[in-house]
Amino acid sequence: MAGIKTGTKFKEFNGGDAFSTIHKPGHKVTWSGIYKCKNCGWEITSNMHPEDDIFPPHNSSNPCKNAEWKLHVVTDTKGDSFASVT
C-alpha cells in the first residue's frame, strides 16, 4: 500500500480504464505512477517515456513469478495537473 505524509494534497483523477488495465512485463508504460502486482501486492514505480519505458518482471527475490501490474496511483510527471490528458 502506498503511504503519504499527512496533509499531502491529491487530485481526483478519472483516467478511463487507466486503473483497471492489467500490464504484463514488457508492455509499454502508458501512465506514470505507482503500480501494484495483482497477484502478490508488491509495488513499483514506472514512468511513461516515449522511447524506452516498459514494465519489468519481478526481481529474483520475489517468489511471485507472474507479475501483472495494475495502476494504483497516477503521477503528474508533466507537472500540468493532467491538463495534457483531459
N, C-alpha and C positions, 0 to 999 in steps of 0.2 A: 504494500500500500504506500502510495506517495505521501510524504509528510510536508507540511507547510508551517511557516512561522505565524504565530498569532498576529492578526492584523493585516496579513497579506491580502491584497485585492485581487479578485478574479473576475473574469467577464464570462457570462454565459455564452456558449458558442453552439450554434446549430450547424454542424458540418455535414448535413445529409447523412450518408452512410459511412462517414469517416469513423465513427465509433463502433460500428458493427462489422466492418470488413475484417476478415482474418488474413494475415500475411504470412507466408512461408519464407524460410531463409532463401535468399537470392532474389526475392521480389523487390522492386524499386519502392523506396520510401515516398509516399505521396503527401504526408503531413509530418512536420517536425513535432516531436513530442516525447512523452513517456509511454512506452508500450509494455504490456503485461502478457506473459505467456498464458494462454487459456488453459494449458494442461498442468502447469506446475506453479504459476503465480510469480515467477521471477520477473523483475522489471529491467528494462533497458531504456536508454535514450537514443533516439535516432533522428537525424536531421535530413530534411528534404534538400537535395542538392541536384542541380540539373545534369551533372556529369557522372557521378560515381557512387551515390549512396544507396546501398542495398541492405536488406535485413540480414542479420547474422544468424548462424546456428548457435545453439548453446555451447558454452565452452566445455572443456573436458571434465571440469569438476562438477558439473550438473548431471545428476542421474537421469533427468528427463531427456530423452533422445528425439522428441517430436516437438520442436519449437513451432508454435503457432502464435504470432504476435497480434495483439489487438490494442488499438489506441485507447489509452487510459486518460491522458491529459494532453491536450494540444498546446503547443507553444508558439508564440508570435515571433518567429525568428526574423521577420522583415521589419518589426518594430512599427507597424502601421495600424495596430489594433484590428487586424484582419480585414482592413479596407480593400486589400488587393484580392480578396476571395469572395466578397459579398456584392 
